[in-house]
Amino acid sequence: MTSKKPPSRDGSALNPADVNRAAKDLAPQMFDILDQLVRINTHTENRDGIRRAMDSWISALPPGFVLRNPDTAEKDRIWLFSRPGTRPDRPLLLAGHMDTVFPPGMFD
């Protein structure tokens, strides 16, 4: 049995060496973003902290992403990032949440 390489955006096979090289090149930037995010208190009731974390995500995303804030009762807590894909037959969903259980000052 042969393993298939995952397709790239244009449908061609990805070269693992290229993926590893790109990950190594981006690692310092990704760790800087992670460091910035974990220093923001995002307790469930700390809406200012959650907003600051969202602003960090917005500035870290590459061009092409669209931010939507649905009109709901939780308007300031629900954010949707989307980006048009090139392969409608291969949808991708990334989900996460920003709040934590640690109130402000717990680790200060």
LINQUILIN-V179547 format. One record per residue. N is the residue number from 1. RES is the residue in one letter. OMEGA is omega as a letter, one per 20 degrees, with the letter a starting at -180 (NA if undefined). Layout:
BEGIN
n:N res:RES omega:OMEGA
n:N res:RES omega:OMEGA
END
This chain:
BEGIN
n:1 res:M omega:r
n:2 res:T omega:r
n:3 res:S omega:r
n:4 res:K omega:r
n:5 res:K omega:r
n:6 res:P omega:a
n:7 res:P omega:r
n:8 res:S omega:a
n:9 res:R omega:a
n:10 res:D omega:r
n:11 res:G omega:r
n:12 res:S omega:a
n:13 res:A omega:r
n:14 res:L omega:r
n:15 res:N omega:a
n:16 res:P omega:r
n:17 res:A omega:r
n:18 res:D omega:r
n:19 res:V omega:r
n:20 res:N omega:r
n:21 res:R omega:r
n:22 res:A omega:r
n:23 res:A omega:r
n:24 res:K omega:r
n:25 res:D omega:a
n:26 res:L omega:a
n:27 res:A omega:a
n:28 res:P omega:r
n:29 res:Q omega:a
n:30 res:M omega:r
n:31 res:F omega:r
n:32 res:D omega:r
n:33 res:I omega:r
n:34 res:L omega:r
n:35 res:D omega:r
n:36 res:Q omega:a
n:37 res:L omega:a
n:38 res:V omega:r
n:39 res:R omega:r
n:40 res:I omega:r
n:41 res:N omega:a
n:42 res:T omega:r
n:43 res:H omega:a
n:44 res:T omega:a
n:45 res:E omega:r
n:46 res:N omega:a
n:47 res:R omega:r
n:48 res:D omega:r
n:49 res:G omega:r
n:50 res:I omega:r
n:51 res:R omega:r
n:52 res:R omega:r
n:53 res:A omega:r
n:54 res:M omega:r
n:55 res:D omega:r
n:56 res:S omega:r
n:57 res:W omega:a
n:58 res:I omega:a
n:59 res:S omega:a
n:60 res:A omega:a
n:61 res:L omega:r
n:62 res:P omega:r
n:63 res:P omega:r
n:64 res:G omega:r
n:65 res:F omega:r
n:66 res:V omega:r
n:67 res:L omega:r
n:68 res:R omega:r
n:69 res:N omega:a
n:70 res:P omega:a
n:71 res:D omega:a
n:72 res:T omega:r
n:73 res:A omega:r
n:74 res:E omega:a
n:75 res:K omega:a
n:76 res:D omega:a
n:77 res:R omega:a
n:78 res:I omega:a
n:79 res:W omega:r
n:80 res:L omega:r
n:81 res:F omega:r
n:82 res:S omega:r
n:83 res:R omega:r
n:84 res:P omega:r
n:85 res:G omega:r
n:86 res:T omega:a
n:87 res:R omega:a
n:88 res:P omega:r
n:89 res:D omega:a
n:90 res:R omega:a
n:91 res:P omega:a
n:92 res:L omega:r
n:93 res:L omega:r
n:94 res:L omega:a
n:95 res:A omega:r
n:96 res:G omega:r
n:97 res:H omega:a
n:98 res:M omega:a
n:99 res:D omega:r
n:100 res:T omega:a
n:101 res:V omega:a
n:102 res:F omega:a
n:103 res:P omega:r
n:104 res:P omega:r
n:105 res:G omega:a
n:106 res:M omega:a
n:107 res:F omega:a
n:108 res:D omega:NA
END
